[in-house]
Amino acid sequence: MIPYGRQDISEADVAAVVEVLKSDFLTQGPAVELFERAVADYCGADRAVSASSATAALHLACLALGVGPGDLVWTSPISFVASANCALYCGAEVDFVDIDPHTYTMSIEALSDKLERAARQDRLPKVVIPVHLCGQSCRMDEIKRLADAYGFSIVEDASHAIGGSYKGGAIGSCRFSDITVFSFHPVKIVTTGEGGIALTNKPELSDKMALLRSHGVTRDPALMHGPADGPWYYQQVALGFNYRLTDIQAALGNSQLQRVDGFVRRRTELADRYTRSLKELPLTLPWQHPDTSSAWHLYVIRLKPDQISLSRGEVFGRLRSSDIGVNLHYIPIHTQPYYLNLGFKRGDFPEAERYYEGAITIPLFSGMSDAQQDKIIQCLEQTLIP
Ligand SMILES: *Cc1c(COP(=O)(O)O)cnc(C)c1O
């Protein structure tokens, strides 16, 4: 089976991990700080707080922005469930903004309309979490303009997008947001096994996230209530978690980060090749906004139902039975049983649901060979042109 995504591990990656295993610290050692600095520098952000996953980083981001009971957080229905769950962890309420039919990311028109209505009802969101689906940035300048007008904070869920850029600046620079989160799960662009990071240019946000990442416990006298009892002293000043990344993971991340531009270059080459090779088929291929340069985490094709006699399920099944590990990103979050239970209904976000009806993710990863890609293209031709 050709998987839809796969990690790319080099001998240098293995050596970097082994080196940490032989060192004094497996966690809370020097590799984590080096990794945080390296990711922040790569993206042009001031601060970085690593975490055990992007899910944990999203949770920390919401907490640092003060999200709690009574607050509203909005995100895209076409994302992994973690983009929405992070707000529920804080006791806040989640709502969604429908997607743009061309980019599949949060629609600026839908966001603008929903904000206008929410302002009248005094139900404005505290935080909006745009998701850079497939590695393509949302239209952050527009979202920032709306944030300034309506007074909400922005967390970019850039789990798919390290190595991409927007308006000439690296995704992660936080030029148009408060916090940006990356995931280092093995299917993503760069991996640490499990892991995530939150970038920000606001020291008060990174301090808060760092405190909550490790139990809300501090050894910094400036944060303590009253004087320290002695050199052993620490205080718990907030209710935090153990969301730490280990040095083993950070060493892998540091080594991987050296190759991020190469990963994205190869992904872009493969994506361009798909786009050239599939353009005559009855498919809608990914459209790129001219302000963006995607990191190409995913390549999503959409079937044109009026031009194809097979159902999406049948096309999916044929590809899988040809050992092509197609996948689906994503089932609209609001249609998940857990979210239906919260009161969402099918039909609430029609563009997202229409997208879901015809979408298939075809394999794309930096280690994919041209021959593997040829097989996928050929199989799609045979399936779609009877
Ligand atoms: C993978 C992913 C996450 C969660 O990442 P983890 O590191 O696995 O917690 C969140 N949001 C999106 C859009 C993702 O793709």
PDBQT file of the ligand as one rigid body, heavy atoms in Angstrom, charges set to zero:
ROOT
HETATM    1  C1  LIG A 401      -2.856  16.808  13.077  1.00  0.00    +0.000 C 
HETATM    2  C2  LIG A 401      -3.719  17.985  13.369  1.00  0.00    +0.000 A 
HETATM    3  C3  LIG A 401      -3.956  18.450  14.668  1.00  0.00    +0.000 A 
HETATM    4  C4  LIG A 401      -3.501  17.702  15.878  1.00  0.00    +0.000 C 
HETATM    5  O1  LIG A 401      -2.158  17.460  15.854  1.00  0.00    +0.000 OA
HETATM    6  P1  LIG A 401      -1.505  16.475  16.952  1.00  0.00    +0.000 P 
HETATM    7  O2  LIG A 401      -0.070  16.900  16.952  1.00  0.00    +0.000 OA
HETATM    8  O3  LIG A 401      -1.721  15.097  16.431  1.00  0.00    +0.000 OA
HETATM    9  O4  LIG A 401      -2.178  16.722  18.238  1.00  0.00    +0.000 OA
HETATM   10  C5  LIG A 401      -4.690  19.599  14.831  1.00  0.00    +0.000 A 
HETATM   11  N1  LIG A 401      -5.196  20.267  13.784  1.00  0.00    +0.000 NA
HETATM   12  C6  LIG A 401      -5.009  19.839  12.522  1.00  0.00    +0.000 A 
HETATM   13  C7  LIG A 401      -5.570  20.641  11.399  1.00  0.00    +0.000 C 
HETATM   14  C8  LIG A 401      -4.279  18.672  12.283  1.00  0.00    +0.000 A 
HETATM   15  O5  LIG A 401      -4.132  18.232  11.037  1.00  0.00    +0.000 OA
ENDROOT
TORSDOF 0
